[in-house]
Amino acid sequence: MAVGERAVGRFRELVDDDPREFRIHGAVYTDPEVFVAEMARIFERSWVYVGHDSELPAAGDYKTVVVGTQPLILTRHEDGEIYCLYNRCRHRGAVVCRQERGHSNFFRCRYHNWVYANNGDLIGMSQSTGYPDDFDRSGYGLVRAPALAAYRGLLFVRLAEQGPSLAEHLAPARRYIDWWLGRSPVEEVELVLPPHRYEYPGNWKLQVENGYDGYHGNYVHLSWQRVLQLSRESTVEEIQRYRQSGAARGLANGHGLLERPGSLNPNASWTARMMQRYPEYAEAMRGRFSEEQLVAISARRNIFIFPNLYLFDTHIRVIMPKAADRTEVQLYVYALKGVPEVINEGRFRGHERFYGPAGFGAPDDIEVFTEVQTGVHATGHGWNLLNRGQHRERIEEGEWVGHTTDEAPQRSLYRHWRRMMAEA
Amino acid sequence: MGTAATLGAEEAERFLFAEARLLDERRFDEWEALFTDDGVYLVPIDPAKEPSRSISIIYDDRRRLGERVFRQMKTPVLDQNPPSRTIRFVSNVEVAPDAADGIATVRCHQLIAEMRPGGPGQAGLNAPRWFAARCEYRLRRTDGGLKIAAKKVVFLNSDLPHYNLSFIP
């Protein structure tokens, strides 16, 4: 946990927030000391996404996660509430749950048979005469994480006792989360398990930076564009023109997004196309939302919530740092509730086509992450540029708004990163 | 009539060895031609799930399979540049005649050794990887010889994270 004063001072120097030439030092990707500090100062202090309500539908359902370096269990107790417990027996420290997911009303430590209810209460101790009669079990339950909160089904934990509320953390991105949910006329999603999982020998922030990067598509995904041209869905020229439209937005608190224009023209947005094709969907959507809301909802967005969550049109993406040069990513595809099944099946197949470890797009992205991870070991010039569009971005309602190919969201990421890494 | 019953283990093995060779030699268009027009290629995450209502690593109908091969052979991919070298071991071949005429289910195990060569120090390259899998084929006898009506590859670690699987398992 403890990160030296001197190191903290050095972290500040790794982000150069120059008004003309915003730069980050390559050590943010390679330095193990930076990584250790990120776990302690970001992942074990910030609100971190840990799962979705629909993953724990019934009392007794649980899932285990790691936040920073800490093993946790999320459970749904018979009172209907979700609890987040440290996965550590109070006796001698063994985990009390080894599975990734399952269903159980209690957790038993296999070392000496202490038993806990799934809200954490200690309910059984083997050979308990070895403890005095006044041993107060209520003081030895599994410890609950300091803060667990949900926003519209998205579950977050904060491992620091003190800090902003979840509402404060999400505030700059809240309207985008609401619009993201709005493609469901009941504004709910349901995860489809199991997720796509991939890992790569590179830093976790490379995945963050790329998810809302509107600049790389014509180069990294030219292969994908050719596939779409082959199938006569679009021409490379049309795709490249489309990729000039929209905006890249850097938000406060490290959030950011890439956005394509909203439209009720079926040729210009997926939502409008589905509404045209499936009248029952159109009716449900028009019954729920105003015309103005529908335009906002129909804008396709890749929304990043600092530090580990992306909301995409097909999936919820969770970024899990493993080491400075190792990252796991999980893609939880979701069904939109209240829409014809054929719409969701089309979304699932569309997702598989591009994403996952054998998709037609994502492996090309992952390939460039490994290229950056290799390249930044060269320190002849140790800095990466994130200054694209600095001269033309504008500030609107507290957002840095750039051309769709600009690096406004990446700058927001590193401004907040520096704040958490180098300030108290 | 009765053609399925005539598919013996030896013929099935010869077919699977030839298929493995086409993939190892990156003759993807010839490999694609082994599939029937309604052929399906599936690499599930959870083989117990119905693929149409869940997410798979690969779930290709013949059209998408064609896109996969086109992408590898005709477009500027990064994920297979440099390309994977693979060596496939096929074993434990068993033939189970199906109820339907002219079609047979063939099960086998495969072990795929894979690596992508590159310069010194390149993350992700120069690292051999091993993939153990249970495979299930539905082979159909046609005028053009044996064809693959369905191929399913279930990795031992199908539900764990993978780096790049673009080499066509």
Chai-1 contact restraints between the chains, C-beta under 6 A:
chainA,res_idxA,chainB,res_idxB,connection_type,confidence,min_distance_angstrom,max_distance_angstrom,comment,restraint_id
A,V192,B,S54,contact,1.0,0.0,6.0,A-B,restraint_1
A,V192,B,I55,contact,1.0,0.0,6.0,A-B,restraint_2
A,P194,B,I45,contact,1.0,0.0,6.0,A-B,restraint_3
A,P194,B,D46,contact,1.0,0.0,6.0,A-B,restraint_4
A,P194,B,D159,contact,1.0,0.0,6.0,A-B,restraint_5
A,H196,B,I55,contact,1.0,0.0,6.0,A-B,restraint_6
A,R197,B,P161,contact,1.0,0.0,6.0,A-B,restraint_7
A,Y198,B,P161,contact,1.0,0.0,6.0,A-B,restraint_8
A,Y198,B,H162,contact,1.0,0.0,6.0,A-B,restraint_9
A,E199,B,P161,contact,1.0,0.0,6.0,A-B,restraint_10
A,E199,B,Y163,contact,1.0,0.0,6.0,A-B,restraint_11
A,Y200,B,Y163,contact,1.0,0.0,6.0,A-B,restraint_12
A,P201,B,A123,contact,1.0,0.0,6.0,A-B,restraint_13
A,P201,B,G124,contact,1.0,0.0,6.0,A-B,restraint_14
A,L222,B,P76,contact,1.0,0.0,6.0,A-B,restraint_15
A,S223,B,R71,contact,1.0,0.0,6.0,A-B,restraint_16
A,S223,B,T75,contact,1.0,0.0,6.0,A-B,restraint_17
A,S223,B,P76,contact,1.0,0.0,6.0,A-B,restraint_18
A,S223,B,V77,contact,1.0,0.0,6.0,A-B,restraint_19
A,R226,B,T75,contact,1.0,0.0,6.0,A-B,restraint_20
A,V227,B,E67,contact,1.0,0.0,6.0,A-B,restraint_21
A,V227,B,R71,contact,1.0,0.0,6.0,A-B,restraint_22
A,L230,B,F70,contact,1.0,0.0,6.0,A-B,restraint_23
A,E328,B,P161,contact,1.0,0.0,6.0,A-B,restraint_24
A,V333,B,I55,contact,1.0,0.0,6.0,A-B,restraint_25
A,E352,B,Y59,contact,1.0,0.0,6.0,A-B,restraint_26
A,G356,B,I57,contact,1.0,0.0,6.0,A-B,restraint_27
A,P357,B,H162,contact,1.0,0.0,6.0,A-B,restraint_28
A,P357,B,L165,contact,1.0,0.0,6.0,A-B,restraint_29
A,A358,B,I57,contact,1.0,0.0,6.0,A-B,restraint_30
A,A358,B,I58,contact,1.0,0.0,6.0,A-B,restraint_31
A,A358,B,L165,contact,1.0,0.0,6.0,A-B,restraint_32
A,A358,B,S166,contact,1.0,0.0,6.0,A-B,restraint_33
A,F360,B,R71,contact,1.0,0.0,6.0,A-B,restraint_34
A,P363,B,D79,contact,1.0,0.0,6.0,A-B,restraint_35
A,P363,B,N164,contact,1.0,0.0,6.0,A-B,restraint_36
A,P363,B,S166,contact,1.0,0.0,6.0,A-B,restraint_37
A,D364,B,L78,contact,1.0,0.0,6.0,A-B,restraint_38
A,D364,B,D79,contact,1.0,0.0,6.0,A-B,restraint_39
A,E367,B,L78,contact,1.0,0.0,6.0,A-B,restraint_40
A,E367,B,D79,contact,1.0,0.0,6.0,A-B,restraint_41
A,T370,B,A123,contact,1.0,0.0,6.0,A-B,restraint_42
A,T370,B,G124,contact,1.0,0.0,6.0,A-B,restraint_43
A,Q373,B,A123,contact,1.0,0.0,6.0,A-B,restraint_44
A,T374,B,Q122,contact,1.0,0.0,6.0,A-B,restraint_45
A,T374,B,A123,contact,1.0,0.0,6.0,A-B,restraint_46
